[in-house]
Amino acid sequence: MFAMKLTVILLGALLYLVASGCWFFWAGPELLATGTTEALIHAFAGTCAWLLITFGLAVHIIKTARPTAGGR
């Protein structure tokens, strides 16, 4: 069971890192280089989505590591 959980965690981390790298080094700069209003809106929306996913992932990790941290 531990090996399966570790595999899922590592695959999730790899997917997150690859998606982040693609966004910041390929898709995001391409949208900004285009310069149209539509492309800039898409770049802003993509960055907001990335921030929300990152924040949600951080909250999930913290709640998993310390499930009683928020409750009394």
Buried (B, 14 or more C-beta within 10 A) or exposed (E): EEEEEEEEEEEEEEEBEEEEEEBEEEBBEEBEEEEEEEBEEBBEEBBEEBEEEEEEEEEEEEEEEEEEEEEE
